[in-house]
Amino acid sequence: MSEDSSKEREILMVMRKVLASIIKDTTPPSRAMKHPLSGQTIEDVRQCLGLISARERELADAAGLAQERPYFVDQKPPAEVVSINKITRKKKDSE
């Protein structure tokens, strides 16, 4: 990965985090409360996040990196590593 694309990825990551923080800070605690941002501003933020995500994907594809996806800490991984020492042959039942 070139230094330019690395720097661009870092900038995009920071921009995404800042927008997410703004959303968290301005979202009212109840749906009954009016949101302080206008509907157009909310849509603009959504479009910005979409553009950031698309560009991050383009950079990752160009660098040949696997697609990064968010995950939960308690989420079971798709593959489980098994120690080779734990693998044994199945014993045949005696007849």
Contacts in CASP RR format, 6 or more apart in sequence:
PFRMAT RR
TARGET T0000
AUTHOR 0000-0000-0000
METHOD contacts of the structure
MODEL  1
MSEDSSKEREILMVMRKVLASIIKDTTPPSRAMKHPLSGQTIEDVRQCLG
LISARERELADAAGLAQERPYFVDQKPPAEVVSINKITRKKKDSE
1 9 0 8 1.000
1 63 0 8 1.000
1 65 0 8 1.000
5 59 0 8 1.000
5 62 0 8 1.000
5 63 0 8 1.000
8 55 0 8 1.000
8 59 0 8 1.000
9 56 0 8 1.000
9 59 0 8 1.000
12 52 0 8 1.000
12 55 0 8 1.000
12 56 0 8 1.000
12 59 0 8 1.000
13 56 0 8 1.000
15 48 0 8 1.000
15 52 0 8 1.000
16 49 0 8 1.000
16 52 0 8 1.000
16 53 0 8 1.000
16 56 0 8 1.000
19 45 0 8 1.000
19 48 0 8 1.000
19 49 0 8 1.000
19 52 0 8 1.000
20 49 0 8 1.000
22 45 0 8 1.000
23 45 0 8 1.000
26 35 0 8 1.000
26 36 0 8 1.000
26 37 0 8 1.000
27 35 0 8 1.000
28 34 0 8 1.000
28 35 0 8 1.000
28 36 0 8 1.000
35 42 0 8 1.000
37 45 0 8 1.000
57 67 0 8 1.000
60 66 0 8 1.000
60 67 0 8 1.000
60 68 0 8 1.000
END
